[in-house]
Amino acid sequence: MQLLMYRPGTSAVWADALFASMLQRSDRPSAGQVRQAAAAALRAYGGRGCAERVAQEFGDHPEAAVARMRWARGVVGEVFATPPRPAGDGRRRRPGLPLTDLRRWRPVRT
């Protein structure tokens, strides 16, 4: 059996940081306040520390943690979303990695 290392995406890290921050939903924060609070939490606790605080809160108060994480993920999705860039021919495309030189990619059996 092969062990795999989980690497969270950037939106998950930002959501954990916002969850671990002192910012509350009732504050009705602006986008700038969300960015500042998430960045401050990441500076204070680090990515792993934010994830540990999320885990602790889910263990202590699961119902409240679910609501807070739902809020954090929604806000992070709005604040840190990247707008789609126009393609070279004027069409809009979804953000993500460009698929170039597909010859290097090979299917792998697991």
C-alpha positions as semicolon CSV with decimal commas, in nm:
position;residue;x (nm);y (nm);z (nm)
1;M;0,000;0,000;0,000
2;Q;0,125;0,348;-0,084
3;L;0,089;0,640;0,155
4;L;-0,004;0,973;0,005
5;M;0,056;1,318;0,146
6;Y;-0,248;1,544;0,148
7;R;-0,176;1,896;0,030
8;P;-0,474;2,127;0,069
9;G;-0,553;2,376;-0,203
10;T;-0,514;2,745;-0,144
11;S;-0,885;2,799;-0,090
12;A;-0,884;2,538;0,188
13;V;-0,586;2,707;0,355
14;W;-0,756;3,048;0,336
15;A;-1,080;2,900;0,472
16;D;-0,894;2,741;0,764
17;A;-0,719;3,071;0,833
18;L;-1,046;3,264;0,828
19;F;-1,204;3,000;1,051
20;A;-0,915;3,037;1,300
21;S;-0,926;3,417;1,291
22;M;-1,111;3,640;1,535
23;L;-1,343;3,766;1,261
24;Q;-1,709;3,682;1,314
25;R;-1,993;3,644;1,069
26;S;-2,196;3,894;1,269
27;D;-1,929;4,159;1,196
28;R;-2,038;4,154;0,830
29;P;-1,675;4,194;0,721
30;S;-1,567;4,358;0,399
31;A;-1,337;4,183;0,152
32;G;-1,041;4,378;0,288
33;Q;-1,120;4,278;0,646
34;V;-1,144;3,913;0,540
35;R;-0,806;3,930;0,366
36;Q;-0,646;4,100;0,667
37;A;-0,794;3,857;0,920
38;A;-0,696;3,548;0,719
39;A;-0,344;3,679;0,660
40;A;-0,305;3,764;1,030
41;A;-0,418;3,414;1,132
42;L;-0,172;3,257;0,886
43;R;0,110;3,474;1,021
44;A;0,018;3,395;1,382
45;Y;-0,051;3,021;1,358
46;G;0,081;2,906;1,020
47;G;-0,112;2,681;0,785
48;R;-0,081;2,375;1,006
49;G;-0,173;2,572;1,319
50;C;-0,491;2,699;1,153
51;A;-0,583;2,343;1,054
52;E;-0,518;2,229;1,412
53;R;-0,750;2,499;1,545
54;V;-1,019;2,391;1,298
55;A;-0,983;2,029;1,410
56;Q;-0,998;2,128;1,776
57;E;-1,314;2,329;1,722
58;F;-1,480;2,045;1,528
59;G;-1,398;1,815;1,819
60;D;-1,527;2,052;2,088
61;H;-1,827;2,213;1,917
62;P;-1,912;2,026;1,594
63;E;-2,245;2,197;1,522
64;A;-2,104;2,547;1,558
65;A;-1,789;2,451;1,367
66;V;-1,991;2,327;1,070
67;A;-2,175;2,659;1,044
68;R;-1,854;2,861;1,083
69;M;-1,669;2,656;0,821
70;R;-1,961;2,686;0,579
71;W;-1,945;3,064;0,626
72;A;-1,565;3,071;0,594
73;R;-1,562;2,867;0,273
74;G;-1,834;3,080;0,119
75;V;-1,661;3,407;0,203
76;V;-1,322;3,278;0,087
77;G;-1,481;3,164;-0,239
78;E;-1,609;3,517;-0,299
79;V;-1,309;3,715;-0,176
80;F;-1,022;3,507;-0,314
81;A;-1,186;3,395;-0,638
82;T;-0,993;3,465;-0,955
83;P;-1,199;3,609;-1,237
84;P;-1,189;3,423;-1,568
85;R;-0,943;3,568;-1,815
86;P;-1,035;3,620;-2,180
87;A;-0,874;3,375;-2,420
88;G;-0,664;3,493;-2,710
89;D;-0,964;3,477;-2,943
90;G;-1,186;3,688;-2,715
91;R;-1,379;3,399;-2,559
92;R;-1,395;3,371;-2,182
93;R;-1,241;3,066;-2,023
94;R;-1,239;2,914;-1,681
95;P;-0,938;2,981;-1,460
96;G;-0,689;2,704;-1,411
97;L;-0,372;2,561;-1,550
98;P;-0,332;2,575;-1,925
99;L;-0,314;2,237;-2,090
100;T;-0,011;2,260;-2,312
101;D;0,220;1,987;-2,431
102;L;-0,005;1,696;-2,341
103;R;0,255;1,455;-2,478
104;R;0,435;1,468;-2,143
105;W;0,127;1,340;-1,958
106;R;0,080;0,965;-1,936
107;P;-0,191;0,768;-1,761
108;V;-0,066;0,586;-1,452
109;R;-0,217;0,273;-1,301
110;T;-0,260;0,276;-0,927
